[in-house]
Amino acid sequence: MSEETHDAATADVLILGASFAGIELVHQLRRSARGRGLKIVVVDRQAEHPYIPLVQERLVGRIDPGTSVLPTRRSVEKRPEARYVIGDVIGLDPDRKEVTLASGERLRGRFIVVALGSVLAPPAAIEGAERFVGYKFEGEFASAAEQLAALLGPDGETTRRVSSGDGPYREGEARGLAGERPTIVVAGGGISGVELAGDLGRLARVRPAGWRAPRVVLVHSGPRLLPHLCQRAGHKAEQHLRAQGVELRLNTRLTRLAAGTATLRPPGADATDVPCDMAFWTGGVRPAPALAGLSLPRTADGWLAVGPTLQCFATPKPTRPDIFAIGDAARVQSATGEWPTMQRAIECLWQAWLTTDNLTRLAREAPGYPHGVPPLRPHTLREDFPHGVSIGDASLVVYGRLVVDFAAVNIWFRRFLMKMYIRRYR
């Protein structure tokens, strides 16, 4: 292969983002008879991706970080027709189908699929919001794990052990160290907040050797936890968290973070300050900043607006049929309005499967579509799917109004899914 033909400008498929949706698209294209012949270029800002559904267990050393990270770049480049570029996307010209990276490099593809996801970020209205500790993505995670170990552990050796995942646990260690327990505030009572607070609360019973157990305060602006799930699930989560020592502040907003304190304001009451040595935001996601620099249709909230076929320019007569968006970054628009999204890994996988089918249909045609753009399959709206919610020592399976409290099986099953996910792409 010549240097010119290997250059990214000759790619058949240019995929922006390599987390759940992007890596599944690569996998499905390789499984497709027609997709295997396409040259693929993947762009992402990191070479590896943690398994996000269990990231809170990685953070507290409950599972080994080394076994819960997908070596994405290595997985993509195991075949010669695929290239992986590490960089930040800052621009996209839909007419030229050209992408610009922060490094100045320009990449082109016959087809472009945007899978840049979302970011877990607090609203700017919270004073001192920059003090929240990010933990979901690989660069953030390493820093968060070090900060947590430094806060709870007695020395730098503990920090090193926990960050590498080899710190031994001691059952029932409750003596702590001298002084008051550090306080960790978790803001947000959805699934992410409940799971993180649960694993932090579990440290009162099981934790790495030498660690202190923190005081854990979960702040949620609504009247109950897990507001997007059934009422019984929220009540069960509340019971399990309280049983593990987590302090719940419901109907309360976190309005300010300062050195050593968090300001909380219940409705109709005066604000109060509580101790805060470390704070995590789990109260919702926002569009990835890179989306604002792309010349693609967006919703009023800044997400990428796509049609039911997941194409970005969803006009009755397609003018730019070769640009798609999938995963957390996309919001499907139709004649009935915007579709709901679960923002879950399984939905990313479904969208990647559909995009593989549609993209390979288009790839059968000559560029420019002299005989017209062929019809494509629409996405199927699935409004719900079973949820697993781990809460420290407890774990729920929730589907509609059905709530099964079966920790031993569900905790094992969620880790089994993680192993199968990583094995799938390796």
DAKA-V908205 format. One line per field, one symbol per residue. ss: DSSP state (H for helix, E for strand, - for the rest). Layout:
ss->???
This chain:
ss->--HHHH-HHHEEEEEE---HHHHHHHHHHHH---HHH--EEEEE----EE-HHHHHHHH-----HHH-EE-HHHHH-----EEEEE--EEEEE----EEEE----EEEEEEEEE---EEE------E-HHH------HHHHHHHHHHHHHHH---HHHHHHHHH----EEE-----------EEEEE---HHHHHHHHHHHH---EEE------EEEEE-----------HHHHHHHHHHHHH---EEE--EEEEEEE--EEEEEE-----EEEE--EEEE---EEE-HHHHHE---E-----EEE----E-----------EEE-HHHEEEEE--EE------HHHHHHHHHHHHHHHHHHH-----------------------EEEEE--EEEEEE--EEEE-HHHHHHHHHHHHHHHHHHH-
